[in-house]
Amino acid sequence: MTPEVGGEAPDFRLLDSTGAARSLASLVANGPRVLLFYRGHW
Amino acid sequence: MAEYGRDHEAIRATGADVVALSVDDQVRSEALRTQLALPYPILCDPARTVVQAWDLYNPREKGGIAIPALFVIGPDRRVRYRSIDSTLKRASTDGVLRYLRGEVRGEAVARERVHAGLGDFLRGIDNALRRGLRTPRE
């Protein structure tokens, strides 16, 4: 279910392109994040 | 993607930062980050776990990819702004920046038509030739 404005986004943990583990909670810990979902590279 | 790289310092000046997410694996994602010199991280969701959980999954293209979307998420993980986009229209980068600066409310962020440039087209062909076409759920 797509999080609504005002709702809490569910936390997740994924690897980034360099292999580092990142959670949503850690990404927003120091301030707001613009989270871009994109279609893919090619 | 590239616009948020170009405006990254301006976004950081508001106290915010950027992260991108797609179903691409690490090789493809790192190739994109390098080619566009993106100063922010790219998350890899090749198992489609997050895009499916967030209901942002388009199974009909390229073996299943993310629906374009943008969220601004606060430190409490509350969604402050969201725009569910398409390949044709999306929240304008300038509008998102103005929102982050507190100059406009979320509902006033303009949406704009997406114009893929010749560079995007040529880069896609080059990557496909050098690295192969995407296969479903690789």
Backbone of each chain as nested JSON, in Angstrom:
{
  "chains": [
    {"id": "A", "residues": [
      {"number": 1, "name": "MET", "atoms": {"N": [0.849, -1.193, 0.0], "CA": [0.0, 0.0, 0.0], "C": [0.887, 1.246, 0.0]}},
      {"number": 2, "name": "THR", "atoms": {"N": [0.589, 2.162, -0.898], "CA": [1.431, 3.354, -1.038], "C": [1.205, 4.299, 0.144]}},
      {"number": 3, "name": "PRO", "atoms": {"N": [2.262, 4.67, 0.856], "CA": [2.082, 5.557, 2.009], "C": [1.453, 6.898, 1.602]}},
      {"number": 4, "name": "GLU", "atoms": {"N": [0.506, 7.343, 2.418], "CA": [-0.204, 8.603, 2.168], "C": [0.529, 9.755, 2.845]}},
      {"number": 5, "name": "VAL", "atoms": {"N": [0.244, 10.953, 2.398], "CA": [0.764, 12.136, 3.069], "C": [0.235, 12.148, 4.512]}},
      {"number": 6, "name": "GLY", "atoms": {"N": [1.118, 12.306, 5.458], "CA": [0.744, 12.294, 6.875], "C": [0.89, 10.92, 7.507]}},
      {"number": 7, "name": "GLY", "atoms": {"N": [0.975, 9.883, 6.658], "CA": [1.125, 8.528, 7.168], "C": [2.592, 8.168, 7.376]}},
      {"number": 8, "name": "GLU", "atoms": {"N": [2.808, 7.095, 8.113], "CA": [4.176, 6.656, 8.368], "C": [4.615, 5.702, 7.26]}},
      {"number": 9, "name": "ALA", "atoms": {"N": [5.751, 6.003, 6.666], "CA": [6.292, 5.116, 5.637], "C": [6.888, 3.888, 6.31]}},
      {"number": 10, "name": "PRO", "atoms": {"N": [6.571, 2.691, 5.806], "CA": [7.146, 1.482, 6.416], "C": [8.656, 1.448, 6.214]}},
      {"number": 11, "name": "ASP", "atoms": {"N": [9.357, 1.062, 7.25], "CA": [10.821, 0.994, 7.142], "C": [11.205, -0.163, 6.224]}},
      {"number": 12, "name": "PHE", "atoms": {"N": [12.364, -0.048, 5.602], "CA": [12.896, -1.145, 4.786], "C": [14.403, -1.086, 4.85]}},
      {"number": 13, "name": "ARG", "atoms": {"N": [15.019, -2.157, 4.425], "CA": [16.477, -2.226, 4.364], "C": [16.873, -2.791, 3.003]}},
      {"number": 14, "name": "LEU", "atoms": {"N": [17.701, -2.063, 2.289], "CA": [18.183, -2.492, 0.974], "C": [19.665, -2.187, 0.876]}},
      {"number": 15, "name": "LEU", "atoms": {"N": [20.337, -2.854, -0.068], "CA": [21.714, -2.497, -0.383], "C": [21.699, -1.344, -1.374]}},
      {"number": 16, "name": "ASP", "atoms": {"N": [22.678, -0.439, -1.247], "CA": [22.806, 0.584, -2.273], "C": [23.754, 0.093, -3.367]}},
      {"number": 17, "name": "SER", "atoms": {"N": [24.003, 0.941, -4.358], "CA": [24.779, 0.505, -5.528], "C": [26.225, 0.182, -5.191]}},
      {"number": 18, "name": "THR", "atoms": {"N": [26.689, 0.621, -4.025], "CA": [28.065, 0.31, -3.619], "C": [28.121, -0.909, -2.701]}},
      {"number": 19, "name": "GLY", "atoms": {"N": [26.941, -1.488, -2.386], "CA": [26.895, -2.671, -1.535], "C": [26.658, -2.375, -0.069]}},
      {"number": 20, "name": "ALA", "atoms": {"N": [26.482, -1.098, 0.27], "CA": [26.238, -0.725, 1.674], "C": [24.763, -0.936, 2.016]}},
      {"number": 21, "name": "ALA", "atoms": {"N": [24.492, -1.464, 3.213], "CA": [23.12, -1.655, 3.669], "C": [22.554, -0.32, 4.145]}},
      {"number": 22, "name": "ARG", "atoms": {"N": [21.359, -0.014, 3.704], "CA": [20.713, 1.26, 4.056], "C": [19.282, 0.965, 4.48]}},
      {"number": 23, "name": "SER", "atoms": {"N": [18.86, 1.56, 5.574], "CA": [17.454, 1.471, 5.961], "C": [16.816, 2.842, 5.767]}},
      {"number": 24, "name": "LEU", "atoms": {"N": [15.512, 2.848, 5.564], "CA": [14.823, 4.13, 5.423], "C": [15.003, 4.954, 6.695]}},
      {"number": 25, "name": "ALA", "atoms": {"N": [14.893, 4.292, 7.839], "CA": [15.026, 5.004, 9.121], "C": [16.38, 5.705, 9.229]}},
      {"number": 26, "name": "SER", "atoms": {"N": [17.441, 5.038, 8.788], "CA": [18.762, 5.663, 8.871], "C": [18.916, 6.776, 7.839]}},
      {"number": 27, "name": "LEU", "atoms": {"N": [18.269, 6.636, 6.688], "CA": [18.38, 7.663, 5.642], "C": [17.706, 8.961, 6.052]}},
      {"number": 28, "name": "VAL", "atoms": {"N": [16.648, 8.879, 6.851], "CA": [15.927, 10.095, 7.236], "C": [16.361, 10.61, 8.608]}},
      {"number": 29, "name": "ALA", "atoms": {"N": [17.293, 9.902, 9.25], "CA": [17.628, 10.232, 10.643], "C": [18.118, 11.673, 10.811]}},
      {"number": 30, "name": "ASN", "atoms": {"N": [18.832, 12.193, 9.807], "CA": [19.418, 13.532, 9.949], "C": [18.646, 14.627, 9.229]}},
      {"number": 31, "name": "GLY", "atoms": {"N": [17.479, 14.291, 8.712], "CA": [16.696, 15.3, 8.013], "C": [15.842, 14.659, 6.944]}},
      {"number": 32, "name": "PRO", "atoms": {"N": [14.932, 15.442, 6.36], "CA": [14.033, 14.873, 5.357], "C": [14.797, 14.321, 4.162]}},
      {"number": 33, "name": "ARG", "atoms": {"N": [14.216, 13.325, 3.522], "CA": [14.801, 12.755, 2.308], "C": [13.785, 12.836, 1.176]}},
      {"number": 34, "name": "VAL", "atoms": {"N": [14.28, 13.216, 0.028], "CA": [13.516, 13.062, -1.202], "C": [13.808, 11.647, -1.688]}},
      {"number": 35, "name": "LEU", "atoms": {"N": [12.786, 10.807, -1.731], "CA": [12.931, 9.413, -2.162], "C": [12.343, 9.286, -3.562]}},
      {"number": 36, "name": "LEU", "atoms": {"N": [13.223, 8.996, -4.518], "CA": [12.812, 8.909, -5.921], "C": [12.702, 7.454, -6.338]}},
      {"number": 37, "name": "PHE", "atoms": {"N": [11.514, 7.018, -6.705], "CA": [11.356, 5.716, -7.352], "C": [11.488, 5.954, -8.854]}},
      {"number": 38, "name": "TYR", "atoms": {"N": [12.4, 5.226, -9.507], "CA": [12.566, 5.423, -10.948], "C": [12.516, 4.093, -11.684]}},
      {"number": 39, "name": "ARG", "atoms": {"N": [12.29, 4.185, -12.972], "CA": [11.98, 3.001, -13.77], "C": [13.163, 2.058, -13.949]}},
      {"number": 40, "name": "GLY", "atoms": {"N": [14.355, 2.574, -13.897], "CA": [15.529, 1.733, -14.113], "C": [16.417, 2.384, -15.14]}},
      {"number": 41, "name": "HIS", "atoms": {"N": [17.597, 1.835, -15.3], "CA": [18.616, 2.521, -16.08], "C": [18.378, 2.374, -17.579]}},
      {"number": 42, "name": "TRP", "atoms": {"N": [18.21, 1.155, -18.077], "CA": [17.976, 0.98, -19.517], "C": [17.264, -0.326, -19.754]}}
    ]},
    {"id": "B", "residues": [
      {"number": 1, "name": "MET", "atoms": {"N": [16.335, 12.244, -12.187], "CA": [17.568, 11.746, -11.571], "C": [18.693, 12.771, -11.682]}},
      {"number": 2, "name": "ALA", "atoms": {"N": [19.043, 13.119, -12.927], "CA": [20.146, 14.064, -13.14], "C": [19.826, 15.425, -12.531]}},
      {"number": 3, "name": "GLU", "atoms": {"N": [18.544, 15.822, -12.611], "CA": [18.171, 17.139, -12.073], "C": [18.425, 17.194, -10.57]}},
      {"number": 4, "name": "TYR", "atoms": {"N": [18.166, 16.084, -9.892], "CA": [18.362, 16.084, -8.441], "C": [19.841, 16.016, -8.085]}},
      {"number": 5, "name": "GLY", "atoms": {"N": [20.652, 15.563, -9.029], "CA": [22.098, 15.663, -8.859], "C": [22.551, 17.103, -9.023]}},
      {"number": 6, "name": "ARG", "atoms": {"N": [22.033, 17.733, -10.083], "CA": [22.407, 19.118, -10.382], "C": [21.992, 20.065, -9.251]}},
      {"number": 7, "name": "ASP", "atoms": {"N": [20.801, 19.802, -8.661], "CA": [20.28, 20.683, -7.608], "C": [20.596, 20.165, -6.204]}},
      {"number": 8, "name": "HIS", "atoms": {"N": [21.513, 19.218, -6.128], "CA": [21.748, 18.558, -4.85], "C": [22.189, 19.54, -3.768]}},
      {"number": 9, "name": "GLU", "atoms": {"N": [23.091, 20.447, -4.109], "CA": [23.572, 21.402, -3.097], "C": [22.437, 22.296, -2.607]}},
      {"number": 10, "name": "ALA", "atoms": {"N": [21.571, 22.711, -3.542], "CA": [20.434, 23.549, -3.155], "C": [19.476, 22.766, -2.253]}},
      {"number": 11, "name": "ILE", "atoms": {"N": [19.307, 21.49, -2.541], "CA": [18.437, 20.649, -1.703], "C": [19.07, 20.465, -0.322]}},
      {"number": 12, "name": "ARG", "atoms": {"N": [20.381, 20.223, -0.309], "CA": [21.072, 20.048, 0.973], "C": [20.996, 21.329, 1.811]}},
      {"number": 13, "name": "ALA", "atoms": {"N": [20.976, 22.462, 1.144], "CA": [20.906, 23.736, 1.861], "C": [19.583, 23.888, 2.607]}},
      {"number": 14, "name": "THR", "atoms": {"N": [18.552, 23.127, 2.213], "CA": [17.27, 23.178, 2.922], "C": [17.269, 22.236, 4.129]}},
      {"number": 15, "name": "GLY", "atoms": {"N": [18.328, 21.441, 4.28], "CA": [18.381, 20.452, 5.367], "C": [17.955, 19.068, 4.92]}},
      {"number": 16, "name": "ALA", "atoms": {"N": [17.56, 18.952, 3.661], "CA": [17.101, 17.662, 3.135], "C": [18.222, 16.994, 2.334]}},
      {"number": 17, "name": "ASP", "atoms": {"N": [17.959, 15.79, 1.887], "CA": [18.894, 15.069, 1.021], "C": [18.066, 14.202, 0.08]}},
      {"number": 18, "name": "VAL", "atoms": {"N": [18.74, 13.441, -0.752], "CA": [18.076, 12.687, -1.815], "C": [18.531, 11.235, -1.765]}},
      {"number": 19, "name": "VAL", "atoms": {"N": [17.655, 10.323, -2.133], "CA": [18.027, 8.933, -2.371], "C": [17.113, 8.409, -3.476]}},
      {"number": 20, "name": "ALA", "atoms": {"N": [17.649, 7.565, -4.353], "CA": [16.849, 6.998, -5.434], "C": [16.718, 5.493, -5.231]}},
      {"number": 21, "name": "LEU", "atoms": {"N": [15.714, 4.905, -5.854], "CA": [15.438, 3.475, -5.685], "C": [14.874, 2.923, -6.985]}},
      {"number": 22, "name": "SER", "atoms": {"N": [15.412, 1.785, -7.427], "CA": [14.812, 1.08, -8.569], "C": [15.026, -0.413, -8.38]}},
      {"number": 23, "name": "VAL", "atoms": {"N": [14.514, -1.197, -9.33], "CA": [14.676, -2.656, -9.257], "C": [16.008, -3.083, -9.867]}},
      {"number": 24, "name": "ASP", "atoms": {"N": [16.798, -2.126, -10.359], "CA": [18.084, -2.469, -10.97], "C": [19.044, -3.084, -9.95]}},
      {"number": 25, "name": "ASP", "atoms": {"N": [19.904, -3.962, -10.447], "CA": [20.918, -4.544, -9.565], "C": [22.034, -3.518, -9.307]}},
      {"number": 26, "name": "GLN", "atoms": {"N": [23.022, -3.926, -8.52], "CA": [24.073, -2.978, -8.138], "C": [24.893, -2.524, -9.334]}},
      {"number": 27, "name": "VAL", "atoms": {"N": [25.155, -3.43, -10.29], "CA": [25.991, -3.06, -11.454], "C": [25.313, -1.957, -12.263]}},
      {"number": 28, "name": "ARG", "atoms": {"N": [24.033, -2.172, -12.577], "CA": [23.311, -1.16, -13.352], "C": [23.177, 0.148, -12.568]}},
      {"number": 29, "name": "SER", "atoms": {"N": [22.853, 0.035, -11.299], "CA": [22.646, 1.238, -10.49], "C": [23.94, 2.033, -10.356]}},
      {"number": 30, "name": "GLU", "atoms": {"N": [25.051, 1.336, -10.165], "CA": [26.325, 2.037, -10.016], "C": [26.753, 2.642, -11.358]}},
      {"number": 31, "name": "ALA", "atoms": {"N": [26.415, 1.958, -12.458], "CA": [26.714, 2.53, -13.777], "C": [25.96, 3.837, -13.972]}},
      {"number": 32, "name": "LEU", "atoms": {"N": [24.718, 3.863, -13.554], "CA": [23.925, 5.096, -13.67], "C": [24.503, 6.195, -12.788]}},
      {"number": 33, "name": "ARG", "atoms": {"N": [24.829, 5.837, -11.558], "CA": [25.354, 6.826, -10.607], "C": [26.649, 7.434, -11.146]}},
      {"number": 34, "name": "THR", "atoms": {"N": [27.475, 6.583, -11.751], "CA": [28.748, 7.067, -12.294], "C": [28.527, 7.909, -13.544]}},
      {"number": 35, "name": "GLN", "atoms": {"N": [27.695, 7.415, -14.457], "CA": [27.473, 8.131, -15.721], "C": [26.878, 9.511, -15.496]}},
      {"number": 36, "name": "LEU", "atoms": {"N": [25.954, 9.614, -14.532], "CA": [25.311, 10.897, -14.276], "C": [26.002, 11.668, -13.153]}},
      {"number": 37, "name": "ALA", "atoms": {"N": [27.08, 11.098, -12.596], "CA": [27.825, 11.73, -11.493], "C": [26.869, 12.129, -10.368]}},
      {"number": 38, "name": "LEU", "atoms": {"N": [26.001, 11.192, -9.979], "CA": [25.0, 11.499, -8.948], "C": [25.658, 11.543, -7.575]}},
      {"number": 39, "name": "PRO", "atoms": {"N": [25.414, 12.596, -6.813], "CA": [26.049, 12.726, -5.505], "C": [25.238, 12.105, -4.371]}},
      {"number": 40, "name": "TYR", "atoms": {"N": [24.204, 11.346, -4.712], "CA": [23.349, 10.728, -3.684], "C": [23.272, 9.221, -3.94]}},
      {"number": 41, "name": "PRO", "atoms": {"N": [22.912, 8.444, -2.921], "CA": [22.907, 6.979, -3.083], "C": [21.734, 6.466, -3.922]}},
      {"number": 42, "name": "ILE", "atoms": {"N": [21.946, 5.309, -4.512], "CA": [20.888, 4.607, -5.245], "C": [20.658, 3.263, -4.568]}},
      {"number": 43, "name": "LEU", "atoms": {"N": [19.419, 3.014, -4.177], "CA": [19.063, 1.751, -3.538], "C": [18.63, 0.741, -4.597]}},
      {"number": 44, "name": "CYS", "atoms": {"N": [18.977, -0.527, -4.354], "CA": [18.71, -1.585, -5.323], "C": [17.66, -2.546, -4.754]}},
      {"number": 45, "name": "ASP", "atoms": {"N": [16.585, -2.718, -5.493], "CA": [15.49, -3.586, -5.054], "C": [15.209, -4.659, -6.114]}},
      {"number": 46, "name": "PRO", "atoms": {"N": [16.224, -5.474, -6.455], "CA": [16.034, -6.449, -7.538], "C": [14.983, -7.507, -7.211]}},
      {"number": 47, "name": "ALA", "atoms": {"N": [14.705, -7.75, -5.928], "CA": [13.666, -8.721, -5.555], "C": [12.273, -8.092, -5.59]}},
      {"number": 48, "name": "ARG", "atoms": {"N": [12.2, -6.808, -5.893], "CA": [10.932, -6.051, -5.977], "C": [10.199, -6.009, -4.63]}},
      {"number": 49, "name": "THR", "atoms": {"N": [10.903, -6.174, -3.546], "CA": [10.256, -6.233, -2.225], "C": [9.604, -4.911, -1.863]}},
      {"number": 50, "name": "VAL", "atoms": {"N": [10.379, -3.817, -1.99], "CA": [9.862, -2.515, -1.563], "C": [8.848, -1.977, -2.581]}},
      {"number": 51, "name": "VAL", "atoms": {"N": [9.156, -2.1, -3.875], "CA": [8.217, -1.545, -4.86], "C": [6.859, -2.261, -4.783]}},
      {"number": 52, "name": "GLN", "atoms": {"N": [6.874, -3.548, -4.437], "CA": [5.597, -4.244, -4.294], "C": [4.915, -3.864, -2.985]}},
      {"number": 53, "name": "ALA", "atoms": {"N": [5.691, -3.766, -1.899], "CA": [5.099, -3.41, -0.602], "C": [4.499, -2.009, -0.649]}},
      {"number": 54, "name": "TRP", "atoms": {"N": [5.126, -1.131, -1.429], "CA": [4.643, 0.252, -1.533], "C": [3.629, 0.409, -2.671]}},
      {"number": 55, "name": "ASP", "atoms": {"N": [3.278, -0.705, -3.303], "CA": [2.29, -0.667, -4.382], "C": [2.736, 0.261, -5.517]}},
      {"number": 56, "name": "LEU", "atoms": {"N": [4.021, 0.209, -5.817], "CA": [4.591, 1.03, -6.892], "C": [5.289, 0.103, -7.891]}},
      {"number": 57, "name": "TYR", "atoms": {"N": [4.596, -0.961, -8.25], "CA": [5.177, -1.997, -9.091], "C": [4.397, -2.078, -10.387]}},
      {"number": 58, "name": "ASN", "atoms": {"N": [5.107, -1.99, -11.486], "CA": [4.507, -2.138, -12.811], "C": [5.025, -3.434, -13.427]}},
      {"number": 59, "name": "PRO", "atoms": {"N": [4.244, -4.525, -13.343], "CA": [4.74, -5.819, -13.816], "C": [4.729, -5.949, -15.332]}},
      {"number": 60, "name": "ARG", "atoms": {"N": [4.164, -4.964, -16.029], "CA": [3.941, -5.118, -17.474], "C": [5.114, -4.646, -18.325]}},
      {"number": 61, "name": "GLU", "atoms": {"N": [6.115, -4.036, -17.732], "CA": [7.239, -3.534, -18.532], "C": [8.554, -4.106, -18.039]}},
      {"number": 62, "name": "LYS", "atoms": {"N": [9.393, -4.479, -18.983], "CA": [10.787, -4.841, -18.707], "C": [10.942, -5.864, -17.582]}},
      {"number": 63, "name": "GLY", "atoms": {"N": [10.011, -6.785, -17.482], "CA": [10.109, -7.798, -16.451], "C": [9.688, -7.323, -15.071]}},
      {"number": 64, "name": "GLY", "atoms": {"N": [9.081, -6.144, -15.005], "CA": [8.609, -5.623, -13.719], "C": [9.513, -4.535, -13.194]}},
      {"number": 65, "name": "ILE", "atoms": {"N": [9.033, -3.302, -13.229], "CA": [9.847, -2.156, -12.79], "C": [9.028, -1.272, -11.862]}},
      {"number": 66, "name": "ALA", "atoms": {"N": [9.684, -0.269, -11.301], "CA": [9.005, 0.652, -10.391], "C": [8.173, 1.659, -11.178]}},
      {"number": 67, "name": "ILE", "atoms": {"N": [7.042, 2.026, -10.626], "CA": [6.267, 3.164, -11.121], "C": [6.977, 4.422, -10.633]}},
      {"number": 68, "name": "PRO", "atoms": {"N": [7.224, 5.386, -11.514], "CA": [7.919, 6.599, -11.056], "C": [7.122, 7.315, -9.961]}},
      {"number": 69, "name": "ALA", "atoms": {"N": [7.798, 7.693, -8.902], "CA": [7.127, 8.37, -7.789], "C": [8.168, 9.124, -6.982]}},
      {"number": 70, "name": "LEU", "atoms": {"N": [7.716, 10.122, -6.266], "CA": [8.612, 10.921, -5.424], "C": [7.939, 11.133, -4.07]}},
      {"number": 71, "name": "PHE", "atoms": {"N": [8.698, 10.925, -3.007], "CA": [8.216, 11.155, -1.653], "C": [9.19, 12.087, -0.94]}},
      {"number": 72, "name": "VAL", "atoms": {"N": [8.671, 12.921, -0.074], "CA": [9.519, 13.62, 0.894], "C": [9.15, 13.04, 2.251]}},
      {"number": 73, "name": "ILE", "atoms": {"N": [10.126, 12.429, 2.9], "CA": [9.885, 11.697, 4.145], "C": [10.689, 12.345, 5.262]}},
      {"number": 74, "name": "GLY", "atoms": {"N": [10.007, 12.651, 6.353], "CA": [10.644, 13.319, 7.478], "C": [11.381, 12.344, 8.376]}},
      {"number": 75, "name": "PRO", "atoms": {"N": [12.134, 12.879, 9.351], "CA": [12.908, 12.036, 10.263], "C": [12.042, 11.069, 11.082]}},
      {"number": 76, "name": "ASP", "atoms": {"N": [10.749, 11.389, 11.218], "CA": [9.827, 10.485, 11.919], "C": [9.211, 9.457, 10.96]}},
      {"number": 77, "name": "ARG", "atoms": {"N": [9.708, 9.439, 9.724], "CA": [9.234, 8.568, 8.633], "C": [7.811, 8.93, 8.175]}},
      {"number": 78, "name": "ARG", "atoms": {"N": [7.332, 10.098, 8.589], "CA": [6.033, 10.557, 8.078], "C": [6.214, 11.1, 6.666]}},
      {"number": 79, "name": "VAL", "atoms": {"N": [5.254, 10.774, 5.809], "CA": [5.291, 11.288, 4.443], "C": [4.802, 12.732, 4.464]}},
      {"number": 80, "name": "ARG", "atoms": {"N": [5.664, 13.649, 4.023], "CA": [5.3, 15.068, 3.998], "C": [4.718, 15.459, 2.639]}},
      {"number": 81, "name": "TYR", "atoms": {"N": [5.219, 14.82, 1.626], "CA": [4.763, 15.128, 0.263], "C": [4.917, 13.864, -0.559]}},
      {"number": 82, "name": "ARG", "atoms": {"N": [4.023, 13.678, -1.514], "CA": [4.222, 12.564, -2.442], "C": [3.651, 12.93, -3.8]}},
      {"number": 83, "name": "SER", "atoms": {"N": [4.243, 12.359, -4.833], "CA": [3.753, 12.538, -6.194], "C": [3.912, 11.197, -6.901]}},
      {"number": 84, "name": "ILE", "atoms": {"N": [2.797, 10.589, -7.264], "CA": [2.841, 9.344, -8.031], "C": [2.852, 9.777, -9.498]}},
      {"number": 85, "name": "ASP", "atoms": {"N": [3.947, 9.493, -10.163], "CA": [4.195, 10.083, -11.478], "C": [3.991, 9.079, -12.602]}},
      {"number": 86, "name": "SER", "atoms": {"N": [4.335, 9.482, -13.786], "CA": [4.264, 8.6, -14.946], "C": [5.472, 8.895, -15.817]}},
      {"number": 87, "name": "THR", "atoms": {"N": [5.584, 8.155, -16.914], "CA": [6.703, 8.423, -17.818], "C": [6.516, 9.76, -18.522]}},
      {"number": 88, "name": "LEU", "atoms": {"N": [5.292, 10.287, -18.489], "CA": [5.011, 11.524, -19.228], "C": [4.973, 12.754, -18.344]}},
      {"number": 89, "name": "LYS", "atoms": {"N": [4.61, 12.583, -17.084], "CA": [4.434, 13.739, -16.215], "C": [4.969, 13.444, -14.828]}},
      {"number": 90, "name": "ARG", "atoms": {"N": [5.576, 14.447, -14.21], "CA": [6.112, 14.246, -12.874], "C": [6.18, 15.579, -12.137]}},
      {"number": 91, "name": "ALA", "atoms": {"N": [6.383, 15.483, -10.834], "CA": [6.562, 16.69, -10.033], "C": [7.813, 17.406, -10.529]}},
      {"number": 92, "name": "SER", "atoms": {"N": [7.728, 18.717, -10.69], "CA": [8.885, 19.447, -11.206], "C": [9.955, 19.55, -10.122]}},
      {"number": 93, "name": "THR", "atoms": {"N": [11.189, 19.426, -10.547], "CA": [12.303, 19.514, -9.602], "C": [12.305, 20.873, -8.916]}},
      {"number": 94, "name": "ASP", "atoms": {"N": [12.045, 21.906, -9.702], "CA": [12.01, 23.256, -9.139], "C": [10.891, 23.374, -8.099]}},
      {"number": 95, "name": "GLY", "atoms": {"N": [9.733, 22.753, -8.399], "CA": [8.623, 22.792, -7.456], "C": [8.963, 22.07, -6.164]}},
      {"number": 96, "name": "VAL", "atoms": {"N": [9.63, 20.931, -6.274], "CA": [10.018, 20.175, -5.071], "C": [11.013, 20.994, -4.249]}},
      {"number": 97, "name": "LEU", "atoms": {"N": [11.936, 21.646, -4.935], "CA": [12.913, 22.487, -4.223], "C": [12.211, 23.636, -3.505]}},
      {"number": 98, "name": "ARG", "atoms": {"N": [11.258, 24.247, -4.177], "CA": [10.503, 25.348, -3.535], "C": [9.705, 24.824, -2.345]}},
      {"number": 99, "name": "TYR", "atoms": {"N": [9.177, 23.607, -2.478], "CA": [8.456, 22.993, -1.351], "C": [9.414, 22.784, -0.171]}},
      {"number": 100, "name": "LEU", "atoms": {"N": [10.61, 22.262, -0.457], "CA": [11.578, 22.003, 0.611], "C": [12.001, 23.302, 1.295]}},
      {"number": 101, "name": "ARG", "atoms": {"N": [12.019, 24.396, 0.536], "CA": [12.37, 25.698, 1.108], "C": [11.214, 26.317, 1.885]}},
      {"number": 102, "name": "GLY", "atoms": {"N": [10.04, 25.682, 1.809], "CA": [8.883, 26.212, 2.502], "C": [8.198, 27.333, 1.754]}},
      {"number": 103, "name": "GLU", "atoms": {"N": [8.483, 27.448, 0.458], "CA": [7.905, 28.543, -0.328], "C": [6.52, 28.205, -0.868]}},
      {"number": 104, "name": "VAL", "atoms": {"N": [6.255, 26.898, -1.056], "CA": [4.923, 26.482, -1.53], "C": [4.477, 25.261, -0.74]}},
      {"number": 105, "name": "ARG", "atoms": {"N": [3.171, 25.074, -0.676], "CA": [2.639, 23.878, -0.028], "C": [2.72, 22.706, -1.006]}},
      {"number": 106, "name": "GLY", "atoms": {"N": [2.643, 21.491, -0.464], "CA": [2.794, 20.309, -1.298], "C": [1.816, 20.266, -2.46]}},
      {"number": 107, "name": "GLU", "atoms": {"N": [0.562, 20.65, -2.178], "CA": [-0.447, 20.557, -3.24], "C": [-0.219, 21.586, -4.341]}},
      {"number": 108, "name": "ALA", "atoms": {"N": [0.679, 22.542, -4.082], "CA": [0.956, 23.572, -5.095], "C": [2.191, 23.247, -5.928]}},
      {"number": 109, "name": "VAL", "atoms": {"N": [2.839, 22.114, -5.658], "CA": [4.015, 21.747, -6.453], "C": [3.571, 21.42, -7.881]}},
      {"number": 110, "name": "ALA", "atoms": {"N": [4.161, 22.115, -8.822], "CA": [3.764, 21.936, -10.224], "C": [4.209, 20.581, -10.75]}},
      {"number": 111, "name": "ARG", "atoms": {"N": [3.42, 20.037, -11.664], "CA": [3.829, 18.829, -12.365], "C": [4.172, 19.226, -13.793]}},
      {"number": 112, "name": "GLU", "atoms": {"N": [5.149, 18.57, -14.347], "CA": [5.638, 18.981, -15.668], "C": [5.746, 17.771, -16.574]}},
      {"number": 113, "name": "ARG", "atoms": {"N": [5.751, 18.039, -17.871], "CA": [5.943, 16.964, -18.841], "C": [7.403, 16.528, -18.823]}},
      {"number": 114, "name": "VAL", "atoms": {"N": [7.617, 15.236, -19.018], "CA": [8.971, 14.699, -19.035], "C": [9.466, 14.679, -20.475]}},
      {"number": 115, "name": "HIS", "atoms": {"N": [10.624, 15.255, -20.695], "CA": [11.234, 15.23, -22.029], "C": [12.552, 14.476, -21.934]}},
      {"number": 116, "name": "ALA", "atoms": {"N": [12.553, 13.254, -22.445], "CA": [13.809, 12.502, -22.468], "C": [14.707, 13.111, -23.545]}},
      {"number": 117, "name": "GLY", "atoms": {"N": [15.911, 13.456, -23.182], "CA": [16.819, 14.1, -24.124], "C": [17.531, 13.083, -25.0]}},
      {"number": 118, "name": "LEU", "atoms": {"N": [18.184, 13.592, -26.018], "CA": [18.956, 12.726, -26.914], "C": [20.032, 11.978, -26.135]}},
      {"number": 119, "name": "GLY", "atoms": {"N": [20.619, 12.642, -25.154], "CA": [21.653, 12.0, -24.341], "C": [21.123, 10.77, -23.616]}},
      {"number": 120, "name": "ASP", "atoms": {"N": [19.892, 10.865, -23.08], "CA": [19.275, 9.714, -22.401], "C": [19.102, 8.554, -23.387]}},
      {"number": 121, "name": "PHE", "atoms": {"N": [18.622, 8.892, -24.578], "CA": [18.36, 7.883, -25.604], "C": [19.666, 7.182, -26.011]}},
      {"number": 122, "name": "LEU", "atoms": {"N": [20.681, 7.963, -26.287], "CA": [21.951, 7.385, -26.721], "C": [22.603, 6.577, -25.608]}},
      {"number": 123, "name": "ARG", "atoms": {"N": [22.495, 7.058, -24.364], "CA": [23.08, 6.338, -23.246], "C": [22.391, 4.981, -23.073]}},
      {"number": 124, "name": "GLY", "atoms": {"N": [21.062, 4.961, -23.26], "CA": [20.313, 3.708, -23.15], "C": [20.765, 2.694, -24.188]}},
      {"number": 125, "name": "ILE", "atoms": {"N": [20.95, 3.154, -25.425], "CA": [21.406, 2.252, -26.484], "C": [22.814, 1.749, -26.181]}},
      {"number": 126, "name": "ASP", "atoms": {"N": [23.681, 2.658, -25.766], "CA": [25.07, 2.289, -25.464], "C": [25.122, 1.246, -24.346]}},
      {"number": 127, "name": "ASN", "atoms": {"N": [24.334, 1.46, -23.298], "CA": [24.327, 0.517, -22.179], "C": [23.784, -0.843, -22.611]}},
      {"number": 128, "name": "ALA", "atoms": {"N": [22.735, -0.823, -23.438], "CA": [22.146, -2.086, -23.887], "C": [23.153, -2.869, -24.731]}},
      {"number": 129, "name": "LEU", "atoms": {"N": [23.901, -2.147, -25.573], "CA": [24.878, -2.823, -26.429], "C": [26.041, -3.365, -25.611]}},
      {"number": 130, "name": "ARG", "atoms": {"N": [26.49, -2.593, -24.644], "CA": [27.681, -2.997, -23.895], "C": [27.359, -3.956, -22.763]}},
      {"number": 131, "name": "ARG", "atoms": {"N": [26.173, -3.833, -22.182], "CA": [25.876, -4.626, -20.986], "C": [24.712, -5.585, -21.173]}},
      {"number": 132, "name": "GLY", "atoms": {"N": [24.048, -5.522, -22.306], "CA": [22.951, -6.439, -22.564], "C": [21.616, -5.858, -22.139]}},
      {"number": 133, "name": "LEU", "atoms": {"N": [20.571, -6.393, -22.745], "CA": [19.226, -5.946, -22.408], "C": [18.793, -6.572, -21.101]}},
      {"number": 134, "name": "ARG", "atoms": {"N": [17.852, -5.883, -20.469], "CA": [17.3, -6.387, -19.217], "C": [16.514, -7.661, -19.466]}},
      {"number": 135, "name": "THR", "atoms": {"N": [16.63, -8.623, -18.592], "CA": [15.798, -9.812, -18.687], "C": [14.874, -9.854, -17.484]}},
      {"number": 136, "name": "PRO", "atoms": {"N": [13.707, -10.479, -17.628], "CA": [12.744, -10.465, -16.538], "C": [13.31, -11.025, -15.234]}},
      {"number": 137, "name": "ARG", "atoms": {"N": [13.162, -10.276, -14.167], "CA": [13.496, -10.689, -12.801], "C": [14.854, -11.364, -12.725]}},
      {"number": 138, "name": "GLU", "atoms": {"N": [15.827, -10.722, -13.336], "CA": [17.176, -11.312, -13.33], "C": [17.741, -11.262, -11.917]}}
    ]}
  ]
}
